[in-house]
Amino acid sequence: MQPTMLNLFMEHYQSFAGRLRRRRLPDEFVNDVMQETFLRVEGMGSSHRVVHNPVGYLFRMALNVAADQRKADSRLLTGGEIEELLHIADDSLDPAWVFRSRQELGQLETALMELTVRQRAILVAARVEETPQADIARHFGISTRMVGKELKKALEHCGRRLDRKVTQRFGPGSGKTS
């Protein structure tokens, strides 16, 4: 009997993870990639597709998941844009600007209420209270990578509701605080 793709993936799980780590990917990122790849392989079911090199196919799938996650991580609202929305203060404001700003804050409030409870709490903790992502992760019992994903989803949703382009710049120390 031929092993299923899922059995083959599980048999080579540690090998695939090790190969990803040798590409200098962070452990949490590798763990998330492996979990997502597992879900994709599991979702394939008992496909009758002929794959000549199933081990290579499965590793390529993991590499594609890693590339997809890196690409998705590059599209978040900048901290400066969030700060600008949350800390509006100026003594020389004209009435039209005040009206537009209040409308925008109302849209932001509506967008926040449309988020899941966890996404909203993570967004507030990270952006308003400036809590480090590692502390948020410990509080919710999830990985810092998952905190980043939830934060990204929340920021993207708010960006769409406010009709704003959502971008995030990554660099040294980007995962330490939001």
N, CA, C and O atoms as a DFTB+ gen file, in Angstrom:
712 C
 N C O
     1  1       0.848      -1.190       0.000
     2  2       0.000       0.000       0.000
     3  2       0.889       1.247       0.000
     4  3       1.867       1.319       0.744
     5  1       0.548       2.204      -0.822
     6  2       1.341       3.423      -0.948
     7  2       0.942       4.418       0.152
     8  3      -0.245       4.594       0.429
     9  1       1.949       5.077       0.785
    10  2       1.609       6.029       1.853
    11  2       0.879       7.250       1.287
    12  3       1.147       7.693       0.170
    13  1      -0.033       7.770       2.073
    14  2      -0.747       8.972       1.649
    15  2       0.188      10.168       1.768
    16  3       1.213      10.102       2.447
    17  1      -0.169      11.247       1.112
    18  2       0.646      12.464       1.181
    19  2       0.753      12.942       2.624
    20  3       1.807      13.421       3.041
    21  1      -0.327      12.816       3.386
    22  2      -0.302      13.253       4.778
    23  2       0.674      12.398       5.594
    24  3       1.448      12.928       6.391
    25  1       0.637      11.083       5.394
    26  2       1.580      10.203       6.092
    27  2       3.011      10.528       5.699
    28  3       3.902      10.550       6.548
    29  1       3.231      10.775       4.430
    30  2       4.560      11.110       3.934
    31  2       5.028      12.441       4.521
    32  3       6.191      12.591       4.896
    33  1       4.116      13.396       4.595
    34  2       4.459      14.698       5.179
    35  2       4.854      14.528       6.641
    36  3       5.856      15.092       7.081
    37  1       4.081      13.760       7.392
    38  2       4.376      13.545       8.808
    39  2       5.706      12.801       8.981
    40  3       6.459      13.072       9.916
    41  1       5.981      11.880       8.088
    42  2       7.232      11.122       8.147
    43  2       8.442      12.050       7.940
    44  3       9.499      11.828       8.532
    45  1       8.292      13.071       7.115
    46  2       9.396      13.985       6.789
    47  2       9.261      15.345       7.477
    48  3       9.992      16.281       7.151
    49  1       8.347      15.453       8.408
    50  2       8.054      16.730       9.073
    51  2       9.325      17.376       9.641
    52  3       9.622      18.532       9.339
    53  1      10.065      16.637      10.455
    54  2      11.268      17.186      11.087
    55  2      12.324      17.556      10.050
    56  3      13.016      18.564      10.194
    57  1      12.442      16.753       9.023
    58  2      13.406      17.035       7.953
    59  2      13.047      18.334       7.235
    60  3      13.917      19.166       6.978
    61  1      11.762      18.505       6.910
    62  2      11.322      19.735       6.239
    63  2      11.568      20.947       7.126
    64  3      12.068      21.974       6.666
    65  1      11.211      20.819       8.404
    66  2      11.409      21.941       9.332
    67  2      12.893      22.289       9.431
    68  3      13.255      23.466       9.449
    69  1      13.734      21.289       9.493
    70  2      15.175      21.524       9.557
    71  2      15.693      22.221       8.307
    72  3      16.532      23.116       8.396
    73  1      15.200      21.817       7.154
    74  2      15.626      22.453       5.902
    75  2      15.179      23.905       5.854
    76  3      15.901      24.756       5.335
    77  1      14.007      24.198       6.385
    78  2      13.547      25.598       6.436
    79  2      14.404      26.412       7.401
    80  3      14.745      27.560       7.115
    81  1      14.751      25.824       8.535
    82  2      15.588      26.533       9.519
    83  2      16.983      26.823       8.952
    84  3      17.575      27.860       9.250
    85  1      17.502      25.903       8.135
    86  2      18.812      26.122       7.521
    87  2      18.778      27.295       6.538
    88  3      19.827      27.802       6.141
    89  1      17.605      27.717       6.153
    90  2      17.455      28.905       5.299
    91  2      17.363      30.177       6.146
    92  3      16.970      31.239       5.663
    93  1      17.737      30.040       7.417
    94  2      17.787      31.150       8.383
    95  2      16.415      31.778       8.635
    96  3      16.289      32.993       8.793
    97  1      15.404      30.934       8.669
    98  2      14.062      31.389       9.009
    99  2      13.880      31.214      10.511
   100  3      14.324      30.211      11.070
   101  1      13.233      32.175      11.179
   102  2      13.017      32.065      12.626
   103  2      12.170      30.834      12.982
   104  3      11.314      30.405      12.208
   105  1      12.428      30.287      14.156
   106  2      11.726      29.075      14.591
   107  2      10.207      29.238      14.584
   108  3       9.494      28.351      14.114
   109  1       9.706      30.360      15.099
   110  2       8.247      30.554      15.135
   111  2       7.675      30.607      13.725
   112  3       6.591      30.082      13.470
   113  1       8.403      31.241      12.810
   114  2       7.961      31.317      11.422
   115  2       7.922      29.909      10.826
   116  3       6.954      29.537      10.163
   117  1       8.977      29.132      11.064
   118  2       9.041      27.757      10.552
   119  2       7.886      26.939      11.122
   120  3       7.244      26.187      10.389
   121  1       7.614      27.075      12.421
   122  2       6.510      26.331      13.035
   123  2       5.178      26.693      12.388
   124  3       4.361      25.814      12.114
   125  1       4.958      27.981      12.144
   126  2       3.716      28.412      11.500
   127  2       3.623      27.884      10.067
   128  3       2.558      27.452       9.626
   129  1       4.736      27.923       9.352
   130  2       4.760      27.404       7.978
   131  2       4.424      25.914       7.974
   132  3       3.639      25.448       7.148
   133  1       5.023      25.174       8.902
   134  2       4.776      23.732       8.953
   135  2       3.322      23.430       9.308
   136  3       2.729      22.497       8.766
   137  1       2.753      24.213      10.212
   138  2       1.340      24.007      10.570
   139  2       0.435      24.300       9.379
   140  3      -0.495      23.544       9.096
   141  1       0.709      25.400       8.685
   142  2      -0.106      25.763       7.525
   143  2       0.048      24.720       6.416
   144  3      -0.928      24.360       5.758
   145  1       1.269      24.241       6.214
   146  2       1.500      23.213       5.197
   147  2       0.755      21.933       5.558
   148  3       0.161      21.288       4.695
   149  1       0.790      21.568       6.840
   150  2       0.055      20.390       7.308
   151  2      -1.430      20.523       6.944
   152  3      -2.043      19.580       6.444
   153  1      -1.995      21.708       7.202
   154  2      -3.414      21.918       6.903
   155  2      -3.692      21.797       5.405
   156  3      -4.719      21.253       4.998
   157  1      -2.777      22.305       4.597
   158  2      -2.965      22.203       3.143
   159  2      -2.865      20.757       2.675
   160  3      -3.650      20.310       1.839
   161  1      -1.892      20.028       3.222
   162  2      -1.736      18.625       2.834
   163  2      -2.959      17.831       3.298
   164  3      -3.479      16.992       2.563
   165  1      -3.402      18.098       4.501
   166  2      -4.585      17.415       5.031
   167  2      -5.802      17.716       4.172
   168  3      -6.647      16.848       3.952
   169  1      -5.887      18.949       3.688
   170  2      -7.010      19.352       2.840
   171  2      -6.999      18.707       1.464
   172  3      -8.014      18.699       0.767
   173  1      -5.848      18.166       1.075
   174  2      -5.761      17.496      -0.224
   175  2      -6.569      16.208      -0.229
   176  3      -7.018      15.752      -1.280
   177  1      -6.751      15.626       0.946
   178  2      -7.493      14.373       1.035
   179  2      -6.749      13.254       0.338
   180  3      -5.518      13.224       0.329
   181  1      -7.480      12.361      -0.229
   182  2      -6.852      11.224      -0.930
   183  2      -6.874      11.501      -2.428
   184  3      -7.522      10.795      -3.201
   185  1      -6.153      12.544      -2.815
   186  2      -6.068      12.937      -4.213
   187  2      -5.432      11.823      -5.031
   188  3      -4.506      11.156      -4.570
   189  1      -5.919      11.630      -6.211
   190  2      -5.392      10.577      -7.081
   191  2      -4.421      11.172      -8.096
   192  3      -4.156      10.561      -9.131
   193  1      -3.899      12.339      -7.813
   194  2      -2.932      12.997      -8.679
   195  2      -1.614      12.226      -8.614
   196  3      -1.189      11.801      -7.540
   197  1      -0.981      12.050      -9.752
   198  2       0.293      11.351      -9.807
   199  2       1.402      12.370      -9.575
   200  3       1.532      13.341     -10.321
   201  1       2.194      12.141      -8.542
   202  2       3.325      13.004      -8.210
   203  2       4.565      12.127      -8.270
   204  3       4.686      11.152      -7.529
   205  1       5.490      12.486      -9.164
   206  2       6.677      11.653      -9.365
   207  2       7.676      11.763      -8.227
   208  3       8.392      10.802      -7.945
   209  1       7.741      12.911      -7.567
   210  2       8.659      13.098      -6.438
   211  2       7.844      13.682      -5.283
   212  3       7.899      14.889      -5.046
   213  1       7.093      12.853      -4.566
   214  2       6.186      13.377      -3.538
   215  2       6.900      14.115      -2.406
   216  3       6.354      15.083      -1.877
   217  1       8.103      13.686      -2.018
   218  2       8.827      14.370      -0.944
   219  2       9.220      15.775      -1.410
   220  3       9.059      16.748      -0.673
   221  1       9.735      15.872      -2.634
   222  2      10.073      17.176      -3.197
   223  2       8.845      18.058      -3.353
   224  3       8.898      19.262      -3.099
   225  1       7.746      17.458      -3.767
   226  2       6.480      18.183      -3.928
   227  2       6.031      18.777      -2.586
   228  3       5.620      19.936      -2.518
   229  1       6.116      17.970      -1.526
   230  2       5.689      18.441      -0.206
   231  2       6.607      19.543       0.313
   232  3       6.127      20.507       0.911
   233  1       7.921      19.422       0.096
   234  2       8.826      20.481       0.546
   235  2       8.585      21.759      -0.258
   236  3       8.621      22.854       0.303
   237  1       8.343      21.633      -1.548
   238  2       8.043      22.805      -2.373
   239  2       6.768      23.472      -1.858
   240  3       6.662      24.698      -1.857
   241  1       5.806      22.669      -1.423
   242  2       4.575      23.217      -0.859
   243  2       4.909      24.055       0.382
   244  3       4.379      25.154       0.547
   245  1       5.784      23.541       1.254
   246  2       6.189      24.284       2.449
   247  2       6.904      25.580       2.061
   248  3       6.674      26.619       2.680
   249  1       7.760      25.531       1.052
   250  2       8.439      26.749       0.588
   251  2       7.446      27.771       0.054
   252  3       7.600      28.970       0.285
   253  1       6.432      27.304      -0.657
   254  2       5.398      28.207      -1.176
   255  2       4.603      28.844      -0.041
   256  3       4.265      30.026      -0.102
   257  1       4.306      28.066       0.987
   258  2       3.603      28.612       2.158
   259  2       4.460      29.694       2.809
   260  3       3.951      30.751       3.181
   261  1       5.756      29.432       2.946
   262  2       6.668      30.416       3.552
   263  2       6.680      31.699       2.715
   264  3       6.619      32.800       3.263
   265  1       6.756      31.557       1.400
   266  2       6.761      32.733       0.526
   267  2       5.444      33.504       0.643
   268  3       5.444      34.734       0.694
   269  1       4.334      32.786       0.684
   270  2       3.027      33.438       0.826
   271  2       2.929      34.212       2.135
   272  3       2.407      35.327       2.164
   273  1       3.437      33.613       3.232
   274  2       3.357      34.277       4.531
   275  2       4.252      35.508       4.572
   276  3       3.866      36.531       5.137
   277  1       5.436      35.425       3.985
   278  2       6.329      36.595       3.941
   279  2       5.674      37.723       3.149
   280  3       5.736      38.887       3.545
   281  1       5.054      37.377       2.043
   282  2       4.396      38.373       1.190
   283  2       3.234      39.030       1.948
   284  3       3.058      40.247       1.898
   285  1       2.455      38.214       2.641
   286  2       1.314      38.744       3.394
   287  2       1.773      39.641       4.534
   288  3       1.105      40.624       4.857
   289  1       2.913      39.312       5.149
   290  2       3.423      40.107       6.267
   291  2       3.870      41.501       5.846
   292  3       4.020      42.383       6.692
   293  1       4.081      41.704       4.575
   294  2       4.601      42.992       4.112
   295  2       3.498      44.025       3.883
   296  3       3.788      45.138       3.444
   297  1       2.237      43.680       4.171
   298  2       1.131      44.590       3.885
   299  2       0.372      44.991       5.144
   300  3      -0.760      44.556       5.354
   301  1       0.986      45.809       5.974
   302  2       0.319      46.272       7.188
   303  2       0.337      47.792       7.269
   304  3       1.208      48.441       6.689
   305  1      -0.615      48.349       7.980
   306  2      -0.683      49.783       8.219
   307  2       0.535      50.189       9.043
   308  3       0.905      49.487       9.984
   309  1       1.158      51.305       8.702
   310  2       2.355      51.726       9.435
   311  2       1.978      52.242      10.821
   312  3       0.863      52.710      11.052
   313  1       2.937      52.144      11.728
   314  2       2.725      52.649      13.085
   315  2       2.433      54.132      13.079
   316  3       1.619      54.606      13.873
   317  1       3.082      54.873      12.197
   318  2       2.853      56.317      12.104
   319  2       1.427      56.648      11.714
   320  3       0.840      57.595      12.238
   321  1       0.866      55.875      10.796
   322  2      -0.519      56.109      10.378
   323  2      -1.491      55.814      11.522
   324  3      -2.471      56.534      11.710
   325  1      -1.217      54.762      12.276
   326  2      -2.065      54.448      13.428
   327  2      -1.960      55.551      14.473
   328  3      -2.969      56.013      15.006
   329  1      -0.731      55.967      14.761
   330  2      -0.523      57.049      15.733
   331  2      -1.272      58.302      15.311
   332  3      -1.907      58.964      16.132
   333  1      -1.195      58.619      14.039
   334  2      -1.871      59.806      13.516
   335  2      -3.378      59.717      13.757
   336  3      -4.009      60.710      14.116
   337  1      -3.945      58.545      13.563
   338  2      -5.384      58.369      13.784
   339  2      -5.753      58.430      15.268
   340  3      -6.794      58.975      15.637
   341  1      -4.899      57.871      16.102
   342  2      -5.247      57.757      17.513
   343  2      -4.890      58.989      18.353
   344  3      -5.491      59.214      19.403
   345  1      -3.943      59.766      17.912
   346  2      -3.493      60.900      18.706
   347  2      -3.645      62.218      17.947
   348  3      -2.670      62.933      17.711
   349  1      -4.863      62.515      17.577
   350  2      -5.125      63.753      16.858
   351  2      -5.259      64.877      17.882
   352  3      -6.152      64.873      18.728
   353  1      -4.332      65.847      17.776
   354  2      -4.381      66.989      18.693
   355  2      -3.772      68.204      18.015
   356  3      -2.615      68.175      17.596
   357  1      -4.546      69.260      17.908
   358  2      -4.056      70.505      17.332
   359  2      -4.995      71.620      17.761
   360  3      -6.215      71.488      17.655
   361  1      -4.428      72.718      18.246
   362  2      -5.257      73.821      18.741
   363  2      -5.834      74.671      17.621
   364  3      -6.841      75.350      17.825
   365  1      -5.226      74.650      16.452
   366  2      -5.671      75.515      15.363
   367  2      -6.462      74.741      14.314
   368  3      -6.187      74.854      13.120
   369  1      -7.424      73.970      14.745
   370  2      -8.195      73.141      13.828
   371  2      -9.386      73.911      13.280
   372  3     -10.100      74.594      14.013
   373  1      -9.580      73.782      11.973
   374  2     -10.762      74.415      11.406
   375  2     -11.952      73.459      11.547
   376  3     -11.765      72.246      11.638
   377  1     -13.157      73.998      11.563
   378  2     -14.360      73.172      11.793
   379  2     -14.526      72.043      10.783
   380  3     -14.955      70.951      11.156
   381  1     -14.201      72.275       9.524
   382  2     -14.356      71.227       8.511
   383  2     -13.414      70.054       8.813
   384  3     -13.794      68.891       8.681
   385  1     -12.184      70.378       9.220
   386  2     -11.215      69.333       9.544
   387  2     -11.680      68.544      10.766
   388  3     -11.565      67.319      10.808
   389  1     -12.204      69.259      11.753
   390  2     -12.706      68.596      12.960
   391  2     -13.850      67.654      12.592
   392  3     -13.906      66.526      13.083
   393  1     -14.755      68.104      11.737
   394  2     -15.889      67.283      11.318
   395  2     -15.406      66.021      10.601
   396  3     -15.850      64.917      10.917
   397  1     -14.492      66.183       9.631
   398  2     -13.952      65.030       8.894
   399  2     -13.217      64.069       9.836
   400  3     -13.320      62.850       9.702
   401  1     -12.484      64.633      10.777
   402  2     -11.742      63.796      11.726
   403  2     -12.686      63.004      12.614
   404  3     -12.450      61.831      12.903
   405  1     -13.749      63.653      13.039
   406  2     -14.732      62.939      13.872
   407  2     -15.416      61.831      13.080
   408  3     -15.691      60.755      13.610
   409  1     -15.688      62.104      11.808
   410  2     -16.276      61.064      10.960
   411  2     -15.311      59.880      10.840
   412  3     -15.713      58.721      10.944
   413  1     -14.039      60.194      10.620
   414  2     -13.035      59.156      10.477
   415  2     -12.880      58.350      11.772
   416  3     -12.735      57.128      11.734
   417  1     -12.912      59.029      12.894
   418  2     -12.840      58.325      14.175
   419  2     -14.068      57.437      14.372
   420  3     -13.966      56.340      14.921
   421  1     -15.217      57.912      13.925
   422  2     -16.427      57.088      13.986
   423  2     -16.288      55.843      13.121
   424  3     -16.705      54.753      13.513
   425  1     -15.690      56.017      11.925
   426  2     -15.452      54.866      11.050
   427  2     -14.470      53.891      11.703
   428  3     -14.641      52.675      11.624
   429  1     -13.444      54.443      12.346
   430  2     -12.468      53.593      13.042
   431  2     -13.145      52.836      14.175
   432  3     -12.902      51.644      14.363
   433  1     -13.991      53.522      14.928
   434  2     -14.699      52.864      16.025
   435  2     -15.585      51.738      15.499
   436  3     -15.634      50.660      16.092
   437  1     -16.283      51.980      14.394
   438  2     -17.124      50.952      13.789
   439  2     -16.271      49.771      13.337
   440  3     -16.624      48.614      13.563
   441  1     -15.135      50.081      12.691
   442  2     -14.234      49.023      12.226
   443  2     -13.722      48.195      13.398
   444  3     -13.639      46.971      13.300
   445  1     -13.379      48.849      14.501
   446  2     -12.902      48.128      15.682
   447  2     -13.981      47.194      16.229
   448  3     -13.678      46.078      16.652
   449  1     -15.214      47.635      16.221
   450  2     -16.293      46.804      16.752
   451  2     -16.593      45.610      15.837
   452  3     -17.194      44.630      16.278
   453  1     -16.180      45.688      14.572
   454  2     -16.395      44.582      13.641
   455  2     -15.333      43.488      13.779
   456  3     -15.496      42.389      13.249
   457  1     -14.264      43.790      14.482
   458  2     -13.195      42.813      14.690
   459  2     -13.631      41.759      15.707
   460  3     -14.581      41.965      16.464
   461  1     -12.924      40.630      15.713
   462  2     -13.175      39.653      16.771
   463  2     -12.677      40.265      18.081
   464  3     -11.885      41.208      18.068
   465  1     -13.131      39.741      19.183
   466  2     -12.732      40.257      20.492
   467  2     -11.209      40.178      20.643
   468  3     -10.582      41.120      21.129
   469  1     -10.621      39.059      20.229
   470  2      -9.175      38.885      20.371
   471  2      -8.414      39.858      19.471
   472  3      -7.431      40.458      19.905
   473  1      -8.858      40.022      18.222
   474  2      -8.184      40.956      17.320
   475  2      -8.230      42.374      17.873
   476  3      -7.236      43.100      17.836
   477  1      -9.392      42.758      18.384
   478  2      -9.543      44.114      18.937
   479  2      -8.629      44.290      20.150
   480  3      -7.964      45.318      20.283
   481  1      -8.595      43.300      21.025
   482  2      -7.762      43.391      22.226
   483  2      -6.279      43.453      21.850
   484  3      -5.513      44.202      22.456
   485  1      -5.883      42.675      20.863
   486  2      -4.484      42.689      20.420
   487  2      -4.142      44.032      19.799
   488  3      -3.077      44.584      20.075
   489  1      -5.024      44.570      18.966
   490  2      -4.777      45.866      18.333
   491  2      -4.652      46.970      19.378
   492  3      -3.740      47.793      19.301
   493  1      -5.548      46.996      20.342
   494  2      -5.502      48.014      21.395
   495  2      -4.236      47.856      22.238
   496  3      -3.563      48.839      22.549
   497  1      -3.919      46.624      22.602
   498  2      -2.723      46.393      23.419
   499  2      -1.461      46.816      22.669
   500  3      -0.582      47.464      23.238
   501  1      -1.375      46.449      21.400
   502  2      -0.162      46.721      20.631
   503  2      -0.037      48.187      20.234
   504  3       1.047      48.761      20.339
   505  1      -1.110      48.793      19.786
   506  2      -1.018      50.139      19.219
   507  2      -1.362      51.255      20.204
   508  3      -0.772      52.334      20.135
   509  1      -2.285      51.025      21.101
   510  2      -2.674      52.073      22.041
   511  2      -1.843      51.980      23.320
   512  3      -1.277      52.971      23.782
   513  1      -1.783      50.782      23.877
   514  2      -1.062      50.600      25.138
   515  2       0.424      50.322      24.927
   516  3       1.190      50.281      25.890
   517  1       0.837      50.129      23.664
   518  2       2.227      49.875      23.294
   519  2       2.832      48.681      24.036
   520  3       3.991      48.714      24.449
   521  1       2.027      47.630      24.196
   522  2       2.473      46.397      24.843
   523  2       3.293      45.590      23.840
   524  3       2.864      45.420      22.699
   525  1       4.464      45.090      24.241
   526  2       5.268      44.266      23.334
   527  2       4.487      43.020      22.892
   528  3       3.695      42.465      23.654
   529  1       4.727      42.599      21.654
   530  2       4.008      41.445      21.120
   531  2       4.270      40.181      21.936
   532  3       3.387      39.334      22.063
   533  1       5.456      40.050      22.480
   534  2       5.762      38.867      23.295
   535  2       4.858      38.828      24.535
   536  3       4.389      37.759      24.927
   537  1       4.613      39.990      25.150
   538  2       3.727      40.045      26.322
   539  2       2.281      39.734      25.926
   540  3       1.558      39.053      26.654
   541  1       1.877      40.243      24.769
   542  2       0.515      39.965      24.281
   543  2       0.359      38.467      24.028
   544  3      -0.665      37.874      24.365
   545  1       1.386      37.865      23.430
   546  2       1.347      36.424      23.141
   547  2       1.195      35.621      24.424
   548  3       0.391      34.692      24.485
   549  1       1.968      35.978      25.454
   550  2       1.862      35.262      26.738
   551  2       0.460      35.431      27.329
   552  3      -0.114      34.477      27.854
   553  1      -0.086      36.641      27.243
   554  2      -1.412      36.906      27.801
   555  2      -2.481      36.022      27.137
   556  3      -3.361      35.495      27.817
   557  1      -2.401      35.864      25.812
   558  2      -3.415      35.091      25.093
   559  2      -3.043      33.617      24.931
   560  3      -3.845      32.823      24.439
   561  1      -1.819      33.250      25.346
   562  2      -1.391      31.866      25.209
   563  2      -1.191      31.454      23.757
   564  3      -1.478      30.317      23.383
   565  1      -0.694      32.390      22.933
   566  2      -0.449      32.115      21.520
   567  2       0.982      32.544      21.187
   568  3       1.651      33.174      22.006
   569  1       1.440      32.204      20.000
   570  2       2.795      32.582      19.584
   571  2       2.828      34.063      19.213
   572  3       1.798      34.661      18.900
   573  1       4.021      34.642      19.253
   574  2       4.154      36.045      18.831
   575  2       3.830      36.168      17.347
   576  3       3.328      37.199      16.901
   577  1       4.111      35.133      16.596
   578  2       3.757      35.142      15.165
   579  2       2.243      35.230      15.004
   580  3       1.753      35.950      14.134
   581  1       1.496      34.501      15.837
   582  2       0.037      34.560      15.760
   583  2      -0.449      35.951      16.166
   584  3      -1.409      36.465      15.593
   585  1       0.209      36.559      17.149
   586  2      -0.129      37.941      17.518
   587  2       0.042      38.834      16.302
   588  3      -0.819      39.663      16.005
   589  1       1.159      38.663      15.598
   590  2       1.408      39.452      14.397
   591  2       0.344      39.242      13.336
   592  3      -0.089      40.192      12.683
   593  1      -0.079      37.994      13.167
   594  2      -1.119      37.694      12.179
   595  2      -2.446      38.350      12.556
   596  3      -3.113      38.949      11.711
   597  1      -2.822      38.233      13.829
   598  2      -4.077      38.835      14.275
   599  2      -4.010      40.361      14.163
   600  3      -4.978      41.002      13.753
   601  1      -2.871      40.931      14.526
   602  2      -2.679      42.374      14.419
   603  2      -2.778      42.794      12.962
   604  3      -3.414      43.798      12.642
   605  1      -2.157      42.032      12.088
   606  2      -2.200      42.326      10.655
   607  2      -3.638      42.306      10.146
   608  3      -4.055      43.218       9.432
   609  1      -4.400      41.269      10.510
   610  2      -5.794      41.176      10.075
   611  2      -6.594      42.380      10.567
   612  3      -7.393      42.953       9.826
   613  1      -6.371      42.756      11.825
   614  2      -7.095      43.890      12.397
   615  2      -6.743      45.187      11.674
   616  3      -7.624      45.984      11.348
   617  1      -5.456      45.392      11.426
   618  2      -5.020      46.610      10.748
   619  2      -5.521      46.660       9.307
   620  3      -5.928      47.715       8.820
   621  1      -5.487      45.507       8.624
   622  2      -5.994      45.467       7.253
   623  2      -7.487      45.799       7.222
   624  3      -7.942      46.546       6.356
   625  1      -8.234      45.249       8.155
   626  2      -9.673      45.520       8.204
   627  2      -9.917      47.011       8.443
   628  3     -10.720      47.633       7.747
   629  1      -9.224      47.576       9.426
   630  2      -9.393      49.002       9.713
   631  2      -8.966      49.851       8.518
   632  3      -9.609      50.852       8.201
   633  1      -7.885      49.450       7.858
   634  2      -7.426      50.174       6.675
   635  2      -8.472      50.168       5.571
   636  3      -8.713      51.192       4.931
   637  1      -9.093      49.013       5.348
   638  2     -10.149      48.934       4.323
   639  2     -11.336      49.821       4.691
   640  3     -11.871      50.539       3.846
   641  1     -11.741      49.763       5.960
   642  2     -12.912      50.547       6.394
   643  2     -12.652      52.048       6.309
   644  3     -13.576      52.832       6.089
   645  1     -11.376      52.450       6.484
   646  2     -11.020      53.868       6.415
   647  2     -10.518      54.249       5.023
   648  3     -10.091      55.381       4.795
   649  1     -10.575      53.293       4.098
   650  2     -10.117      53.514       2.731
   651  2      -8.678      54.007       2.716
   652  3      -8.341      54.978       2.038
   653  1      -7.831      53.313       3.483
   654  2      -6.407      53.644       3.587
   655  2      -5.585      52.506       3.024
   656  3      -5.961      51.339       3.136
   657  1      -4.461      52.848       2.417
   658  2      -3.523      51.839       1.964
   659  2      -2.849      51.253       3.206
   660  3      -2.417      51.988       4.094
   661  1      -2.766      49.941       3.257
   662  2      -2.226      49.260       4.422
   663  2      -0.820      48.770       4.084
   664  3      -0.646      47.929       3.202
   665  1       0.190      49.304       4.792
   666  2       1.570      48.867       4.591
   667  2       2.262      48.745       5.933
   668  3       1.890      49.399       6.907
   669  1       3.275      47.896       5.965
   670  2       4.088      47.730       7.178
   671  2       5.522      47.541       6.748
   672  3       5.804      46.764       5.835
   673  1       6.404      48.224       7.378
   674  2       7.810      48.065       7.070
   675  2       8.464      47.221       8.154
   676  3       8.271      47.449       9.349
   677  1       9.240      46.243       7.709
   678  2       9.924      45.351       8.631
   679  2      11.404      45.676       8.630
   680  3      11.940      46.133       7.620
   681  1      12.055      45.450       9.728
   682  2      13.487      45.679       9.834
   683  2      13.983      45.091      11.138
   684  3      13.266      44.344      11.804
   685  1      15.207      45.429      11.500
   686  2      15.752      44.895      12.751
   687  2      14.871      45.254      13.944
   688  3      14.497      46.413      14.128
   689  1      14.549      44.260      14.740
   690  2      13.742      44.484      15.939
   691  2      12.263      44.667      15.656
   692  3      11.525      45.096      16.542
   693  1      11.806      44.358      14.449
   694  2      10.408      44.615      14.115
   695  2       9.435      43.789      14.937
   696  3       8.302      44.224      15.145
   697  1       9.826      42.628      15.408
   698  2       8.906      41.785      16.155
   699  2       8.869      42.066      17.635
   700  3       8.077      41.447      18.345
   701  1       9.701      42.984      18.144
   702  2       9.799      43.194      19.592
   703  2       8.625      43.989      20.147
   704  3       8.004      43.555      21.117
   705  1       8.304      45.132      19.565
   706  2       7.161      45.909      20.011
   707  2       6.389      46.365      18.794
   708  3       6.931      46.449      17.692
   709  1       5.128      46.658      19.001
   710  2       4.281      47.099      17.886
   711  2       4.337      48.595      17.762
   712  3       3.693      49.166      16.882
